[in-house]
Amino acid sequence: MSERKLTRRSVLAGATAAGVVGSIGGGTLALLQDRVEFSGNEATVGSMDLELQHDSSKTIDIEYEDIEPGDSGKTVIHLSVCENPGWVWLRTSRATSPLAEVLLTELRIEGTSVRSGPLSQLSKDLAGDPELLNEPVDCDPATDLAFQWRLPQEDQIETAIEDKEGPEASFSIEFAAQQWRHNPNPDNPWGSQ
């Protein structure tokens, strides 16, 4: 039987081939999801904690009632996403009332105006086309989101609401967060509306 001899060159060639095969194997990418089901198993790849410093739930209910022409105000919500920075989406329910038709509103994120108009239109837009915050939200500092409102002092506005008993308008804001890391183009968490 002839003996097979290993030369330095054949050892290096074998090591190089093994290295190439090892690098071709590819990599893995993990993204956090809202919901993952495993039968009888448990897996954890990280966590996200969306916090609202306004309410303990992920939905905030806002009501405007018994306001007079010329009144104004705002509701400020402090958003933070701990553990992993995240993209934050928001949507609203629709406000449909005579007061919602004339109540002027504006959504501001970190002081910048994002959407504005009568509450009925603003809430309709956000119900059908949820808003994605431009920048990922982190734990500290919180991101400030404000809904500002104003009821104009105009005769036609007064007429539109004066005959209604206890004019009011209400809507809710719902938030959802998705992992920012490895997720440059987040999808609408509620799907197409």
N, C-alpha and C positions, 0 to 999 in steps of 0.2 A: 504494500500500500504506500502511495506517495504521501509525504507530509505536506500540508498546506502551510506556507509561511506567511506571516503577517508582516508587512512592511509599514514603515511610518506613513507612507503615502496612502496605503489602503485603509489604515486606521483613521486618518484625517478625512478621507473621502466618505467613510461610513459615518463619522461623527457629523459631517456637514449634511449628509442626506437626512440623518435623524433630526437635525435642527430644522431643516426646511419642512419636513413632515410635521414637526411639532408646531411650527409657526403657521402652517396652513390650516390647522385645526380650527381657527376662528376664535371669536370671543363671545362673551355673553353680555346681555344688557338687561337690567332689572328696572322696571317702572312700578311705582305703587299704584294700586288699583283701589277703587271703592270697595269692591266685593270679590273675594276669591273663595271658592268652595273646594274643599278636599274631603273625601269620605274617610272618616276615622283618623285623619292626620291633621297636623297643624304646622303652618309655615309662617315665618315672620321675616320680612326683608327690610322693615323700617316702619315708621309710623308718622302720621300727620295729625295735628290737633288744631283745628280751626276754632279760634276763640273770638267771641263778640263781646266787647265790654259795653253792653247795653242791655243784654238779655241773656239768659242761660241757654236758650235754644239756638238753632241755626236759622230760625225764622223770626222776624221782628214784625209785629203788627203796629201800624201807625194809624191814628184817627185824628181827624180835624173836625171839630164841631163847635157850634155857637160862636163862630168868629164873625167879626164885623168888617165891612169894607175899610181898607186901610191897614188892617192887622197883618202882621208878618211874623215869621219865626223860622226855626230850623231844628232838625233832629240830627245829632251827630252820633256816628257809630265808629268805634275803634276796632279795627280788624287786625288780628295777628295769627300767623300760622307757625306753630312751634314744631320742634323736632326736625322737620324738613321744610325749607321755603316752598311756597306753592303759588300756582296761578289761582286767582280767586274770581269766580263768576258770580253774578247776581242777576236775579230776575224778580219781577213783581207780579202780584195778582192785578187784575184790572179794577180800576176805580170807576164806577159808573153811577153818577148822581148829578143833579143840577150844580151842586157846589164844585164837583170835580171838573165840570166843564169850564168853570171860570177861575178856579184857583190856579194861579201861576206858580210853577215849581221849577226847580233846577237841581240836578244831581251834580255834586262837586266831589272830586277825588283829590285829596292832598291840595285843596284850594283851587284846582283847575276845573273849570266848567266842562262837563262831559255831555250832558243832555239837558234840554230845557223845553218848557212849553206848559200848556194846561195839564193838570194832573191826569185828566182822562186820557189825553194823548200820550203823555210820558209813560204812564203805567201800561197802556196798550202796547207801546213800542217795546218796553222792557219785558213784557209778558211774552211777546212773540220773538224778540231778538235779544236774548240775555247779554248783559254787558260783561266783557272780560277786562279786568284791570290791566293797564299797560305794563306794569312792573310786577314781578313776583313779590309776594307778601312774606315777610319774615316775622320772627318772634318779637324782636325789639329793635327799633321802635315800632309801634303799631301804625297801621295805615288809617288815616282819617277819611271817612266818607260822610258827606253831609247832604241831606235833603233840605233845601231851603224853599220856603213858600211865602206867597204874598197874595192878598186879595185886593185888587185895585179899587180905588175910590172912583167909580164911574156909575152914572145913573142906570145904564143898561145892566150892569152887574147886580146892582141892588134889586132891580126889577126881576132879574132872573131867579133870585133866591128868596126874595122877601115873602112870597106867598107859600113857601114851603115850611112846614112845621119842623123846627129844630134842624136846619140844614146841616148836613154832615157829609164827609167823604172819608173813606178808609181804604187801605190796601195793605198787603203784607210784602215783605222783602225776604227772599230766600237766597241763601249763599251756598256755594259748593267750592271745594278746593281740590286741585290736582297737583301732583308732584311737579316741581319745576325742573329738577335735575334730570337730564336725558330726555326732556320732553319740551323741545323748543316750539312745537305747534300744538297746543292743547286743543282737544275736541270739546265741543259744547256738551257738558255733562248731562243735559236733559234731552239730547238728540235734537233733530230738526223739529221745529215747532209747526 
